[in-house]
Amino acid sequence: MSHILMVGVGAHGHTNPHLPVMTELVARGHRVTYANRESFSAMVAASGATPLVVDSPLPDESAGQQWPTDPVAGMRLFLDEGRAVLPQLVTALDRDRPDAVLYDIGGYAGRALAHRWDLPLLQLSPSIVGWEGYEQDMGDALAFLDEPDGVAYRNDFDAWLAELGIDLDWAAFSGRPPRCAALVPEAMQPHAERVDHDVVTFVGPALDRRPHQQEWPEPDRPLLVVSLGSAYNDRPQFFRDVITAMDGLDWRIAMSVGRHVDPAELGEVPDTVAVWSWLPQLAALRHASAFVTHAGMGGCSEGLHEAVPMVAVPQAVDQFGNAARLVELGVGEHLPAGEATPLRLREAILRVSGSPEVAARCREQRERARAAGGARAAADILEGLLG
């Protein structure tokens, strides 16, 4: 039995995708320690891993704190967490050192600890990965890194790495792992043919082993699932518009409004609408006829895994690119947030849910996503590194 350390990030989109891998590793006889903030301890324990609670400067979603919209501020939070968490890991594990380290893309302390103790290292990526020519292709989108705040962030990151004796710059450390299991459908990856497949293996969404998920009863009519994810979801008017859009249709609606929207803000809700602060989304999607999503990678992966036609209404960060990719794959439509009126929502939902072509593309992508191996493939890679 090996002792495996997983260094996570205290956000649902950076934790949910990893948990099935922990379950698989525990089932194979490994002892898994999972470092994350206290609010995720129950989810971590349900996967079979042992929670290692760390103090984190990241926004605490369970306390209603929201992530910044400024890209540099968001990136700096992960750097600050790396600095804060690394000494906590050293103190907690110095007499119980792991045999290998897994880490989330934002779990910088994990990569730093593996360097310090010379341990096998595997990144578990819940989002797209870099490709050959990434910096050039994304030049316009990354231009903020050449502005004063961006330059200061890069310099601070490089200074931290120098303090640790790590001979990498910030871009290589944060964006070029030595080995990576990408927990996303390869179909969602831009320029997949230019990804270094000696480093990155697309194992796909590991959704086959999620003990923390609930069951969802079979609906008696078409089911619409609605979610804007766990961040950037303080949009009560949007949720009201979805309810208005479906008025008069014989559908049920399962709506996840997050922790920032009081259900009372939605006004009178029909009996056919179930409003949740936190929805067991994967369980609901197994029965869904359509999915209105913010197009976060977790939601996209779950939608593809369950072959559900999607209407993407992106809100921030990578969601715009994900929405465009869903359209390219033919599994849904992109409706910009500013155009998501009740009429446009209704038309888009009925169009994607009633299209045989969209249904066929969804089934095709479901088979591709499930064939990639998921949690088992990721565990195989780690055991290969343990050697």
C-alpha positions as CSV (number, residue, x, y, z in Angstrom):
1,M,0.0,0.0,0.0
2,S,1.3,3.4,-0.9
3,H,0.6,6.7,0.8
4,I,-0.7,9.2,-1.8
5,L,-1.1,12.9,-1.2
6,M,-3.7,14.9,-3.1
7,V,-3.4,18.7,-2.9
8,G,-6.7,20.2,-3.9
9,V,-8.2,23.7,-4.2
10,G,-11.2,24.8,-2.1
11,A,-13.7,25.2,-5.0
12,H,-16.3,22.8,-6.3
13,G,-15.0,22.9,-9.8
14,H,-11.5,22.0,-8.6
15,T,-12.7,19.3,-6.2
16,N,-15.6,17.3,-7.6
17,P,-13.7,16.1,-10.7
18,H,-10.9,14.6,-8.6
19,L,-13.0,12.6,-6.0
20,P,-13.6,9.5,-8.1
21,V,-9.9,9.1,-8.6
22,M,-9.5,9.1,-4.9
23,T,-12.2,6.4,-4.6
24,E,-10.4,4.3,-7.2
25,L,-7.1,4.6,-5.5
26,V,-8.5,3.7,-2.1
27,A,-10.3,0.7,-3.7
28,R,-6.9,-0.5,-5.0
29,G,-5.5,-0.4,-1.5
30,H,-3.7,2.9,-1.4
31,R,-3.9,5.3,1.6
32,V,-4.9,8.7,0.3
33,T,-4.5,12.0,2.2
34,Y,-6.4,14.9,0.6
35,A,-5.4,18.4,1.5
36,N,-8.2,20.9,1.2
37,R,-10.2,23.5,3.3
38,E,-12.5,22.2,6.1
39,S,-15.8,22.8,4.2
40,F,-14.8,20.1,1.7
41,S,-13.9,17.5,4.4
42,A,-17.2,15.6,4.2
43,M,-17.0,15.3,0.4
44,V,-13.4,14.2,0.7
45,A,-14.1,11.6,3.3
46,A,-17.0,10.2,1.3
47,S,-14.5,9.4,-1.5
48,G,-12.5,7.2,0.9
49,A,-9.6,9.7,1.3
50,T,-8.5,11.1,4.6
51,P,-9.1,14.9,4.8
52,L,-6.1,17.0,5.7
53,V,-7.6,20.4,6.7
54,V,-5.5,23.4,5.6
55,D,-6.2,27.1,6.0
56,S,-6.7,28.8,2.7
57,P,-6.9,32.4,1.5
58,L,-9.2,31.4,-1.4
59,P,-12.8,32.6,-1.3
60,D,-14.9,30.3,0.9
61,E,-17.9,29.4,-1.2
62,S,-19.6,27.8,1.8
63,A,-19.5,31.2,3.6
64,G,-20.9,33.0,0.6
65,Q,-17.6,34.6,-0.5
66,Q,-17.3,35.2,-4.2
67,W,-14.3,35.0,-6.6
68,P,-12.9,38.1,-8.2
69,T,-13.7,38.9,-11.8
70,D,-10.3,40.5,-12.4
71,P,-8.0,37.8,-14.0
72,V,-4.8,38.9,-12.2
73,A,-6.6,39.0,-8.8
74,G,-7.9,35.5,-9.5
75,M,-4.5,34.1,-10.5
76,R,-2.8,35.8,-7.5
77,L,-5.2,34.0,-5.1
78,F,-3.8,30.7,-6.2
79,L,-0.2,31.9,-5.7
80,D,-1.1,33.2,-2.3
81,E,-2.6,29.8,-1.5
82,G,0.5,28.0,-2.6
83,R,2.6,30.1,-0.3
84,A,0.2,29.6,2.6
85,V,-0.4,25.9,2.2
86,L,3.1,24.6,1.5
87,P,4.4,25.1,5.1
88,Q,1.2,23.5,6.4
89,L,1.9,20.4,4.3
90,V,5.5,20.2,5.5
91,T,4.5,20.4,9.1
92,A,1.6,17.9,8.8
93,L,3.4,15.3,6.7
94,D,7.1,15.5,7.6
95,R,6.8,12.3,9.7
96,D,4.3,10.7,7.4
97,R,5.7,11.5,4.0
98,P,3.7,10.4,0.9
99,D,5.1,8.2,-1.8
100,A,3.6,10.3,-4.5
101,V,1.8,13.6,-5.0
102,L,-1.3,14.4,-7.0
103,Y,-2.3,18.0,-7.4
104,D,-5.0,20.2,-9.0
105,I,-4.0,22.8,-11.5
106,G,-4.2,25.4,-8.8
107,G,-2.6,23.3,-6.1
108,Y,0.8,24.8,-6.4
109,A,1.8,23.7,-2.9
110,G,1.6,20.1,-4.2
111,R,4.0,20.6,-7.0
112,A,6.4,22.5,-4.7
113,L,6.2,19.8,-2.0
114,A,7.0,17.1,-4.6
115,H,10.0,19.1,-5.6
116,R,11.2,19.5,-2.0
117,W,10.9,15.8,-1.2
118,D,11.7,14.5,-4.7
119,L,8.4,12.6,-5.1
120,P,6.6,11.3,-8.2
121,L,4.1,13.9,-9.3
122,L,0.9,13.8,-11.3
123,Q,-1.4,16.7,-12.1
124,L,-5.1,16.1,-12.2
125,S,-6.5,18.8,-14.6
126,P,-10.2,19.5,-14.4
127,S,-9.9,21.9,-17.4
128,I,-8.2,22.3,-20.7
129,V,-4.4,22.1,-20.9
130,G,-1.8,24.0,-22.8
131,W,-0.7,23.1,-26.3
132,E,2.2,23.9,-28.6
133,G,1.9,27.5,-29.5
134,Y,-0.5,28.3,-26.6
135,E,1.1,31.6,-25.6
136,Q,1.0,32.8,-29.2
137,D,-2.5,31.7,-29.9
138,M,-3.8,33.2,-26.7
139,G,-1.8,36.4,-26.9
140,D,-4.8,38.7,-27.0
141,A,-6.5,37.0,-24.1
142,L,-3.3,37.0,-22.0
143,A,-2.4,40.6,-22.8
144,F,-3.3,41.6,-19.2
145,L,-0.2,39.8,-18.0
146,D,1.9,42.4,-19.7
147,E,0.2,45.2,-17.8
148,P,1.6,46.5,-14.5
149,D,-0.5,44.2,-12.2
150,G,0.3,41.2,-14.4
151,V,4.0,41.9,-14.4
152,A,4.0,42.3,-10.7
153,Y,2.2,39.0,-10.3
154,R,4.7,37.2,-12.6
155,N,7.7,38.7,-10.7
156,D,6.2,37.7,-7.3
157,F,5.6,34.1,-8.6
158,D,9.2,33.9,-9.9
159,A,10.5,35.2,-6.6
160,W,8.6,32.5,-4.7
161,L,10.0,29.8,-7.0
162,A,13.5,31.1,-6.5
163,E,13.0,31.0,-2.7
164,L,12.1,27.3,-3.0
165,G,15.1,26.5,-5.2
166,I,12.8,25.6,-8.2
167,D,14.5,26.3,-11.5
168,L,11.4,27.1,-13.4
169,D,9.6,30.4,-14.3
170,W,6.0,31.0,-13.3
171,A,4.6,29.9,-16.7
172,A,6.4,26.6,-16.7
173,F,5.6,25.8,-13.1
174,S,1.9,26.7,-13.4
175,G,1.2,25.5,-16.9
176,R,3.6,22.7,-17.8
177,P,3.3,19.7,-15.5
178,P,5.8,16.9,-15.8
179,R,2.8,14.5,-16.2
180,C,-0.9,15.2,-16.4
181,A,-4.1,13.2,-16.4
182,A,-6.7,15.5,-18.0
183,L,-10.2,14.8,-16.5
184,V,-12.0,16.4,-19.3
185,P,-13.4,15.0,-22.6
186,E,-10.7,15.3,-25.2
187,A,-13.4,16.7,-27.5
188,M,-13.4,19.9,-25.3
189,Q,-9.7,20.5,-25.7
190,P,-8.7,23.2,-28.2
191,H,-5.9,22.1,-30.6
192,A,-5.8,18.6,-29.1
193,E,-3.5,17.5,-31.9
194,R,-0.9,20.0,-30.6
195,V,-1.0,18.8,-27.0
196,D,2.1,16.8,-25.9
197,H,0.5,13.4,-25.5
198,D,3.7,12.1,-23.9
199,V,2.9,14.4,-21.0
200,V,-0.9,14.7,-21.1
201,T,-3.3,11.8,-21.2
202,F,-7.0,12.6,-21.6
203,V,-8.7,10.2,-19.3
204,G,-12.0,12.0,-19.6
205,P,-14.4,13.0,-16.8
206,A,-14.2,10.5,-13.9
207,L,-17.9,10.3,-13.3
208,D,-18.2,6.5,-12.8
209,R,-17.3,6.6,-9.1
210,R,-18.9,9.4,-7.2
211,P,-20.2,8.1,-3.9
212,H,-21.1,11.7,-2.7
213,Q,-23.6,12.0,-5.5
214,Q,-27.3,11.5,-4.8
215,E,-30.0,9.7,-6.8
216,W,-32.7,11.5,-8.7
217,P,-36.2,10.1,-9.3
218,E,-37.4,9.4,-12.8
219,P,-39.4,12.5,-13.9
220,D,-42.9,12.1,-15.2
221,R,-42.3,14.6,-18.0
222,P,-39.3,16.3,-19.7
223,L,-36.7,17.6,-17.2
224,L,-34.7,20.8,-17.6
225,V,-31.6,21.2,-15.4
226,V,-30.4,24.8,-14.8
227,S,-27.2,25.8,-13.2
228,L,-24.6,28.6,-13.3
229,G,-22.1,26.7,-11.2
230,S,-20.7,27.6,-7.8
231,A,-19.1,30.9,-8.8
232,Y,-20.4,33.9,-10.7
233,N,-24.0,32.7,-10.1
234,D,-25.5,35.7,-8.3
235,R,-28.0,36.2,-11.1
236,P,-31.6,36.1,-9.7
237,Q,-33.0,37.8,-12.9
238,F,-31.6,35.0,-15.0
239,F,-33.3,32.3,-13.0
240,R,-36.5,34.2,-13.1
241,D,-36.2,34.5,-16.9
242,V,-35.7,30.7,-17.2
243,I,-38.9,30.1,-15.2
244,T,-40.8,32.6,-17.4
245,A,-39.3,30.9,-20.5
246,M,-40.8,27.5,-19.6
247,D,-44.2,28.8,-18.5
248,G,-47.0,26.8,-20.0
249,L,-44.8,24.0,-21.1
250,D,-45.2,20.5,-19.7
251,W,-41.7,20.3,-18.3
252,R,-40.2,19.9,-14.8
253,I,-37.3,22.2,-13.9
254,A,-34.4,21.4,-11.5
255,M,-32.7,24.7,-10.8
256,S,-29.5,25.2,-8.8
257,V,-29.3,28.9,-7.8
258,G,-26.2,28.7,-5.6
259,R,-25.5,30.2,-2.2
260,H,-25.8,33.9,-3.3
261,V,-29.4,33.9,-4.5
262,D,-32.2,33.7,-1.9
263,P,-35.0,31.6,-3.4
264,A,-37.5,34.2,-2.2
265,E,-35.9,36.6,-4.8
266,L,-37.4,34.4,-7.6
267,G,-41.0,35.3,-6.6
268,E,-43.8,32.8,-6.9
269,V,-42.4,29.5,-8.3
270,P,-44.6,26.9,-10.0
271,D,-44.9,23.4,-8.5
272,T,-43.1,22.1,-11.5
273,V,-39.9,24.0,-10.5
274,A,-37.6,22.7,-7.8
275,V,-35.1,25.3,-6.5
276,W,-31.9,24.1,-4.9
277,S,-29.0,26.0,-3.4
278,W,-26.9,22.9,-4.3
279,L,-28.3,20.4,-6.8
280,P,-27.1,16.8,-7.1
281,Q,-26.4,17.8,-10.7
282,L,-25.0,14.6,-12.2
283,A,-27.9,12.5,-10.8
284,A,-30.4,15.0,-12.3
285,L,-28.7,15.1,-15.7
286,R,-29.1,11.3,-16.0
287,H,-32.8,12.0,-16.6
288,A,-32.6,15.4,-18.3
289,S,-33.9,16.4,-21.7
290,A,-31.9,19.7,-21.7
291,F,-29.3,21.5,-19.7
292,V,-29.0,25.3,-19.3
293,T,-25.4,25.7,-18.1
294,H,-22.8,28.4,-17.6
295,A,-20.4,26.1,-19.6
296,G,-17.9,25.5,-16.8
297,M,-15.8,22.5,-17.6
298,G,-17.4,20.4,-14.9
299,G,-20.9,21.1,-16.2
300,C,-19.8,20.5,-19.9
301,S,-18.2,17.2,-18.9
302,E,-21.2,16.0,-17.1
303,G,-23.5,17.1,-19.9
304,L,-21.4,15.2,-22.5
305,H,-21.1,12.2,-20.2
306,E,-24.9,11.9,-20.0
307,A,-25.6,13.0,-23.6
308,V,-27.8,15.9,-22.6
309,P,-28.3,18.8,-25.2
310,M,-27.0,22.0,-23.7
311,V,-27.8,25.7,-23.9
312,A,-24.6,27.5,-22.8
313,V,-24.9,30.9,-21.1
314,P,-21.3,31.6,-20.1
315,Q,-20.6,34.1,-17.3
316,A,-16.8,34.4,-17.0
317,V,-13.3,33.0,-17.5
318,D,-13.0,29.8,-19.6
319,Q,-16.7,29.5,-20.0
320,F,-16.9,31.5,-23.3
321,G,-14.4,29.2,-25.0
322,N,-16.2,26.1,-23.6
323,A,-19.5,27.4,-25.0
324,A,-18.0,27.9,-28.4
325,R,-16.6,24.4,-28.3
326,L,-20.1,22.9,-27.5
327,V,-21.4,24.6,-30.6
328,E,-18.6,23.2,-32.7
329,L,-19.3,19.7,-31.4
330,G,-23.0,20.1,-32.3
331,V,-24.3,19.3,-28.9
332,G,-25.9,22.6,-28.0
333,E,-26.2,26.3,-28.6
334,H,-24.4,29.4,-27.2
335,L,-26.7,32.1,-25.9
336,P,-24.8,35.2,-24.6
337,A,-25.9,36.3,-21.2
338,G,-27.0,39.7,-22.5
339,E,-29.3,38.0,-25.0
340,A,-30.8,35.4,-22.6
341,T,-34.3,36.7,-22.6
342,P,-37.2,34.4,-21.8
343,L,-38.1,34.1,-25.4
344,R,-34.6,33.3,-26.6
345,L,-34.1,30.8,-23.8
346,R,-37.4,29.0,-24.6
347,E,-36.6,28.8,-28.3
348,A,-33.0,27.5,-27.7
349,I,-34.1,24.9,-25.1
350,L,-36.9,23.6,-27.4
351,R,-34.6,23.6,-30.4
352,V,-31.7,21.6,-28.8
353,S,-34.0,19.2,-27.0
354,G,-36.1,18.5,-30.1
355,S,-33.2,18.1,-32.6
356,P,-32.4,14.5,-33.8
357,E,-29.0,15.8,-35.1
358,V,-28.1,17.2,-31.7
359,A,-29.3,14.0,-30.0
360,A,-27.0,12.0,-32.3
361,R,-24.0,14.2,-31.6
362,C,-24.6,13.9,-27.9
363,R,-24.7,10.1,-28.0
364,E,-21.5,10.1,-30.0
365,Q,-19.7,12.4,-27.5
366,R,-21.0,10.3,-24.6
367,E,-19.4,7.2,-26.0
368,R,-16.1,8.9,-26.6
369,A,-16.1,10.4,-23.1
370,R,-16.9,7.2,-21.4
371,A,-14.3,5.2,-23.4
372,A,-11.4,7.3,-22.2
373,G,-11.1,5.4,-18.9
374,G,-11.9,8.0,-16.3
375,A,-10.8,7.3,-12.7
376,R,-9.3,3.9,-13.5
377,A,-7.1,5.4,-16.3
378,A,-5.9,8.1,-14.0
379,A,-5.1,5.6,-11.2
380,D,-3.2,3.5,-13.7
381,I,-1.0,6.5,-14.6
382,L,-0.2,7.2,-11.0
383,E,0.7,3.5,-10.3
384,G,3.0,3.6,-13.3
385,L,4.8,6.6,-11.7
386,L,5.1,4.7,-8.4
387,G,6.8,1.9,-10.4
